[in-house]
């Protein structure tokens, strides 16, 4: 190791180097972050955009291998499902041994796999044997009605195990394997929208608005999962405004910025509002059947995040029962300074906060580390090598 590399190794001592890759509709954003646990500060080292996973570059020599890699894929390439599997014990009065716990985890995993793999296959439009479990973790466990961290040596009739698992199409395994090597195999593969939906901790509808598509999720007491995707995105509004005013679409963000700051004429204000309302009504028409089929009332509040390149008039969406999720509370309540992390996103602080939620994913359930060690040992041969450390 040369002097240059040794100097930067000293800088990173005691810190975790994290690789975050987020898939948007037509690109991937790659972020290199250093987490200083003592000062609870996230420092952004590098951020760049690529067109495919194959274009993600190796970390610089001076930075070394990452401690963790988080691959947050769009719904077309990942299905993250949180669900509960219940196991009835043959001898409920006996204390649970490590051997029995090990067997119950394996049985529960198989139940989870058999229950949700057909759903993933239908979503990926492939056969039922194609989806592969890229990640699987225990995120909750109960004995009867009582939540516990570790059921070892306890007794009870029924054990409920909550898993969070991610399925991916088999065709992208090579790409995941390549990325995992940047972090010595310690990679977490997730569906971006489902993780953001689950972070709300609310039983409600959630939509993730992109440039050309909107993805619908729902979170309930037992499950958090993808529902549907519709062909409506933020460009519906920006394209409509551009057509009406006869300007290039690149001019529209400035029109919306001035509208938000009340720096447009009354005529322009009314036109922007009319066009936006018409397009948002179209979005409601497209998503309402999905909500109704999921048992959600029309009056239910619709939480949304915006992954599109441009912001939308938030006040107009509020009129239709939409509530933008910023995640800024989670960012601040966890005590992270994150100054250099937030600055790089400039006006799009909401995207910075979404990335922060994803960065925290590997640290969500440390209380179940023992159970996840048993689970990894049991299912390693059923999951790709990329997930062996997760």
Secondary structure, 3 states (H helix, E strand, C coil): CCHHHHHHHHHCCCEEEEEEEEECCCCEEEEEEEEECCCCEEEEEEEEEECCHHHCCCCCCCCCCCCEEEEEECCCCCEEEEEEEEEECCCCCCCCCHHHHHHHHHHHHHHHHHHHHHHHHHHHCCCCCCCEEEEEEEEEEEECCEECCCCCCCCCCEEEEEEEEEEECHHHHHHHHHHHHHHCCCEEEEEHHHHHHHCCCCCCEEEEECCCCEEEEEECCCCEEEEEEECCCCHHHHHHHHHHHCCCHHHHHHHHHHHHCCCCCHHHHHHHHHHHHHHHHHHHHHHHHHHHHCCCCCCCCEEEEECCCCCCCHHHHHCCCEEECCCHHHHHHCCCCCHHHHHCCCCCHHHHHHHHHHHCHHHCCHHHHHHHHHHHHHHHHHCCHHHCCC
